[in-house]
Every structure is written in C-alpha cells, then in structure tokens.
Amino acid sequence: GNKPPAFDLLYWNSDGTRMTRAAHSWYLRNTYVENNLIQPGKITLKDEALDLGRIRQATYAVGAEKDHIVPWDAAWRVTQLFGGEVRFVRASSGHIAGIVNPPGGKGAYWTKEAGDAPATTPEQWLQSATRHEGSWWPDWTAWLSARSGRKSAPPPMGSAKYPPLLDAPGTYVMEK
C-alpha cells in the first residue's frame, strides 16, 4: 500500500496533456475510439481533409514491444498508411521506457532495411527483421544524419525586444 519511490519515468508519466477538455475528448474519440485518422478525408482540420497517404517525406517511426497504449503492431500500420518511405523500428520495453531509454542502456530494437522485400503484416515484418542490442536512438541518429544538411552554428537567441535572460538550462531547473 506504500507509494513506490520516484524514478525518472514516473516524472515523465506525470506530465499532463495541457489540452482543453473538449480538444482532448475530440482527439481521443477521433484517433483512438473511432480510428478516423486512418480513413482518408474522414477528419477535416481548418477546411483541409486529412489523408495520411499524402505524407511523402521519409519518416522514422518507432513502436514499443510491450506498449499497452499503442501496441507495436498497431504502430507498424504507419508503414501502410504513409505515402513515403517509412523506416519502422520496434523497440523493446513498454510505452514510455521503449522510447526514452537512452543510448548505452539496456534493451534491444528490431529493424528491416529499405532494400528488403516489403512486409504486408506486422508479423511478417518481425520475422524478417534484425534484432540489435541497445537503444534505437543511434539508429535514428544515423537515419536523421543521412537526411540532414551540414552542421552549422545555431542562430543567436533572443532579440533586442526579448533578450535572453540566462544561458540554458536556466535557473528554474534547479528549483525544488
């Protein structure tokens, strides 16, 4: 009956949605209960009918093996819904840990290379996928790097009207 000791994932989990009740209700109904987002033209936002097949840019998608909210095989469907190249990666662990486990930690992930025959089911994808030890983050970094321009200095922060107060991360992160 005692409250478990806090650790990093519990802090992540306690972050609220910061959405109004009406927006949150609409979001849950349309994307989870009725699954309208996968039906081309079923959802319209700002007079624009949504169609995931119109998304043509390369996409990196991650599903977590033990995710209880978005099961990995449901997340895999993005490979069938988007119109462009999708690199799908299955991470070990659950809903939060599968995503936030950093490089150098425990875990595993599965990938399939772009030249491989396309899978028509998540089970078929997994049977032909390669298991890798560790975090999926280095794979994402390499994928992103191959699609990025050269590195450059970041733009200056602030402006004459809104000058920066302090260097990052600021003092609020030290408050208890």
N, C-alpha and C positions, 0 to 999 in steps of 0.2 A: 503494500500500500504506500510505500515511500516514493516520492518523485525521483526519477532517475537523475544521476548527475549530468550536468550540461556538458555538451561537447559541440564541436563546430557545426555538424549537420543539424542539430536542434535549432541553432540560431538561424540557419538558412530556412528551415521549415517554419519558423515563427513569423517570417516576413509576410505581411498581408498583401492582398491583391491591389489595394489602393484604387479600386473601381467602385463606381456608384452601384447601388443595389440593382437598379434597372439594367445597367450595362452588363453587370456580372451575370444576371439572370438570362439576358439575351444571349450572351456568349456561351454559357453552359447549355442552354436549350439548343442553340443552333449548331454548336460544334461537337457536343458530346451526346446529348439525348437524341436529337434528330439527325445528326451527322450530315447536315445540309451543305457543309463546305465542300464535300467531295462531289456534289452534283453540280455540274456546270450551269451557271445562271440562277441557281436557287437562292443565293444570297446576293443582295444588291446593297452597296455602300456608296453614298454620295452619287447616286444615279449611275453607278458602274456595276454591271453584273460581274461577279467573280467567277473565274474559271481557272483552276489550278493548272490546267494543260497549257495555258498561255504563258506560264513561267518558263522561260527558255534559258536562263542563265544556269551555269553549273552550280549545283547545290551539294552541300555536305550535310548529311542527316545522320543522327545518332539515335538509336533505340537501346534501352537498357533491358538486359536479360530477365530481371526479376521485377520490372516496373509493374506496380499494381494499378496505376492510373492510365498509362498509355503502354499496354503490352508491346513488346518489341515487334511482334508480328503485325500488329496494327500500325506501328510507326513505319514499318517496312513498306507499307502501301504507298508512301510518298513516291517510291520509285516507279509506280504505275500511274500516278496522278500528275506529276510534273511533266512538262513538255521538253525539258532539257536534260542534260547529263546529271544523274544523281549518284553520288558516292554514298552508299549506306554502310554504316558501321554499327555492329551490335556490341555494346559494352557489357561487361559483367556487372553484377550488383543490381541495386534497385533504383527507384525513381530519382532520388537525389544523388546518392553515392555513385551511381553509374555515370553521372555527368560531371560531378565536381571532384572525383578522385584525381589528384594531380599526378604529373609525371614522377617517376621514381617510387611510386607506391605499389600496393598490391593490385591484383586484378588482371583481367585479360580483355581482349577485344577481337572481333572477327571482321574480316574484310574480304571483298571479292574484287579482282582487278577489272578495269574498264574493258579490256580485250576479251574477257571470259564470256561465254555464252550467257545471254540474259536469263534470269530466273523468272518463272511465271507464278511461283508461290513462295512464301517465306520459308517453308520447309525445304524447298529445292535450293533456295539461296543458301541456307545454313549448311546443307550437305556439301555444297561446293565451295564454301567459304574457308578461309585460312585463319586459324587461331594464332594470336600473338600474345605474348606475356606483357603485362604492364598496362599503362594508361593509353587510351586512344589519342590523347592530346598531341603527342609528337607526330602521329599520322595526320591529324588535322593541320598542324603547323606546316608540314611538308606540302600538303594539298593546297593550303592557302598561299604559301610562298610561291608555288609554281604558277599561281594566277595573279600575283601581285607585281606591282612595279618595283622599281629600285627604292631602297630605303632613303629617307630624307629627314632632315631635322623637322620637328613638329612646329606648327605655327606658334607665334607668340600668344601667350594667354592674356585675356583681358583686353581692355581698350582704354582710351582716355576717359570715357564716361564711367566705365566699370573696371577699375584697375584691380589686379589680383591682390588679395589680402595677405596670403601666405603661400609658401611652396607647399605642394602636395605632400602628405595627405591632409594637412590642416591640423588644427588642434582638437576638433570635435571627436576624432577617433581615439583620443587619449582620455576623454571624459568617462567617468564611471557612473 
